[in-house]
Each structure stands twice: as C-alpha cells, then as structure tokens.
C-alpha cells in the first residue's frame, strides 16, 4: 500500500460530543474508492482501572436512511413516554421514596 492509499482513509470530518460520563465521536472516512462512511464511537472511562472502553459501529451510505428512521422513531418514542419514566419515582410527604411498577401506568 502506498502513501496515497493510506491518505484516502484518513478522517474527512470528525465531531466530538461529550455527554455526561460518555464521549461520542462521529467520524467520516473514505473508502479506497472515495465513498464516505460513518463511524460512531462511544468512549467511557472504567472506574476500576481508568481504562477507556470503546464501542464502535460503522454505517455505510446505503444504510443511512433506514438507520436515521429507526433512530428518530426510537428517540421520539422516548421523548413521548419520558413523563411516564419520571413518574415512576414519587416521594411521600415524609420524604420517603416509593417505587411504582410499570403496572401502575397506562401506556
């Protein structure tokens, strides 16, 4: 492999997103033929030993639309049902915490 081949796979674009205890990296790379693909990496520091654990998925352009549809539908579901999750924990007048089960709610 020559220098040109290696250069084609360098990152074309990169976006780093810090979200709580995790960091997400959205990296656009190019194949040898010049087609772009996306890698999404989740990075989180393990408390036990301080090692960063990474999980990575690769998304290719032929899958972008279906992936985005599934992600949007899932996020919309969470947003519309989030109030139910927040109501699972109620505090009594004396400050004691009580847990409700999913049977206590209608969806």
KASULDA-V299628 format. One record per pair of residues at least 24 apart in sequence whose ideal C-beta (glycine too) atoms are under 10 Angstrom apart, sorted by the first residue. I is the first residue (numbers start at 1). GAP is how many residues later the second one is. D is the distance in whole Angstrom. If there is no record, write none. Layout:
I|GAP|D ; I|GAP|D
This chain:
1|31|9 ; 4|28|10 ; 5|27|7 ; 8|24|6 ; 8|25|9 ; 8|26|7 ; 11|28|9 ; 12|24|6 ; 12|25|10 ; 13|25|9 ; 14|25|10 ; 16|25|10 ; 16|27|10 ; 18|25|10 ; 20|24|9 ; 21|24|8 ; 21|26|9 ; 22|31|10 ; 22|33|10 ; 23|29|9 ; 23|31|10 ; 25|29|9 ; 25|31|9 ; 26|33|10 ; 27|29|9 ; 27|31|10 ; 29|29|9 ; 31|29|9 ; 31|30|10 ; 35|25|8 ; 35|26|6 ; 35|27|10 ; 36|24|9 ; 36|25|7 ; 36|28|10 ; 37|24|7 ; 37|25|10 ; 37|26|9 ; 37|27|9 ; 38|25|9 ; 38|26|8 ; 38|29|9 ; 40|27|10 ; 81|24|9 ; 81|26|7
